[in-house]
Amino acid sequence: MNSRIAGFLFWIFLGASLNLSQAQLGFSHEVGVITGPVAFQSDYGERYDFDTNKGNVGIGIGIIHYINFAYRADCNCYSRDTYWNDHFKIRSQLAYHVTTLNHLSELAERNSIGGLQLRSMEGKAKVLELGAHLEYYPLSIRDFQNGGSKWAPYIGLGLHYVNYKPEAESSLGPLGNSVTTFPTFIDRIDTDRGSTLAYVADLGVRYKLTPLSDLLVSSTWHYYNDNYVDGLSPNNVNNRNDDWIWWFNVGFIYYL
């Protein structure tokens, strides 16, 4: 997708989320940090291969902010008890993750020119994401906040604007020619900076630590609307899919 179109759609989504929050009568804020391993599903190695999945794992860190409709900061009191106020939050997030990528597959281990080319190649995905999520809590947010329950599971959907800068190199020499590069990647490597959208699905739970702090554990899936986030787009139809990540993260949230 053209980066201008991606950016335009993202700002429409973010603006709609902020307008929705302002339409509510009173809310409070929460801030937090998250971190954890990122499993990058890319064009390195073989998709759906266990060795690739467990090997191409990076690390991510993020700053998060919540709009909490169940409590009003202006009066230090609970807001009007409605289904929206008691079951939904809007989350904004700024995150950065880096993953070193290798061709971990049976083909790369072969004693052949192609195997040598794959083994000698290494990449890196550097990704910055900014976006908003709508989170749904099936249990009462008010009960969780006042200590009535220690656990608050949730599901969320979001949209992120993504800026990426991949890297790719080979110990055999510069990539892009038949001596150093596996045939499916010739003329299919692009390490220029780019931007796209990420569609995000989130499943997580909060645990109440203190009246003003929570522990967060979540599992998120980010599907990128681009196949060059990792820098590769092979001319192999069976492997030419958009990139995506699975991010398991743990965080700490503080109520302002």
Disulfide bonds with the S-S distance in Angstrom:
Cys75-Cys77 1.82
